[in-house]
């Protein structure tokens, strides 16, 4: 059983140690023979750095590393090219000045590896001189590989230095456009595509392969790749979990599959999948490796619970983040991997996309963190409260549930209390999603609109939520329950095992609830 390469994104180290590598060289071969300048967006920890490292090994002619892989007998290994790799995760970008100095050091190290001495002082001049010097010394065109190109921008989205970073990066990439005659290939990866930066025009408008069907599986694993490459790991996990191989595969799919960039090809998260095979436990490996607090705060401040609880239909422009400082929450959620394409359809020649949360790993962790953000409780507090609230709902213990809800909301500062019913709808939708309920918000019936229906095996909760800063809370509560019964919102669900009616009322400082079984 081959070792899992969780500790390295170096293709050379991975192959030298005989670690498991899912062969992506067929699609890589197609890419490097069909064009010259490419851009690929994928979420963090999705294999972008390994892809860049693989390209480096190909162009440096390291044939022995590719034995047994698709490209082995299809590439001219005698043709070796000079390679410039800029990994922005290794560039100091604390300030624009430090970023420029760090870039010079990075380029100087590459020059030294090729025994080239340059006198240029600025990062821009050094980059330009290095490209030309490499071409002159080797007689070969230069390969430029840029990993996480947008790192300095995404790290400073709310920073006063953002514009300075944008200008510096644009000017740096402008060098590539001027050096076109010396270039074999330019390949950039990143999380976001910020078209408003003019970076892409500075690069001669690279081919964006992010959503192209033929490159949908260039990172991550397809179902076929998972089953053929990880068969021994699947068997080992199944034995450990006391499950059949089929049951294990289904759970792995449920937790870690579901990403698509063409609406067709389902992809497994490579980081989470390998972490599962290492630990043989289902949990949110990818999410906990980098929780985006600013995104949680953005969803709360704009009250966009629909962005993560319901499928959203968008057009293609949503994927083009025009301005870093003004990029919307839907675009950011997609680019960062918390939403993915569930369906793509052409309507009148225009692409229409349905976005949704990719899998259970992301859904479970996302709703927990959003419940934490909405209620101002930490995750540990949320975890401790969930089993208690779940049993109170199942057993219809109104007084106990009321007390738990008061505790849940007690941490919300007064200045965050919103005089808006939809805020409290969102909070309770996240609560019920965290409890494992399937969420249906604002369900239309033939006689009205139900605020929320929460369904789980053996239980359906039909809820009405009322908020008023002025009305008495008992009057609100009575009104909510009366509305459910008068309009018979529950009739659709009478064939379910158990139906619970729930009325919830808020005022500025008080909360009450009432439950009734049907």
Buried (B, 14 or more C-beta within 10 A) or exposed (E): EEEBBEEBBBBBBBBEEEBBBBBBBBBBBBBBEEBBBBBBBBBBBBBBBBBBBBBBBBBBBBBEBBEEBBBBEEBEBEEBBBBBBBBBEEBBBEBBEEBBBBBBEBBBEBBEEBEBEBEBEBBBBBBBBBBBBBBEEEEBBBBBBBBBBBBBBBBBBEBEBBEBBBEBBBBBBBBBBEBEEBBBBBBBBBBBBBBBBBBBEBBBEBBBBBBBEEBBBBBBBBBEBBBEBBEEBBEBBBEEBEBEBEEBBEBBBEBBBBBBBBBEBBBBBBBBBBBBBEEBEBBBBBBEEEBBEEBBEBBBEEBBBBBBBBEBEBEEEBBBBBEBBEBBBBBBBBBBBBBBBBBBEEEEEEBBBBBBBBBBBBBBBBBBBBBBBBBBBEBEBBEEBBEBBBEBBBEBBBEBBBBBBEBBBEEBEEEEBBEEBBBBBBBBBBBBBBBEBEBBBEBEBEEEEBBBBBBBEEBBBBBBBBBBEEEEBEEBBBBBBEBBBEBBBBBBBEEBEBBBBBBBBBBEEEBBBBBBEB
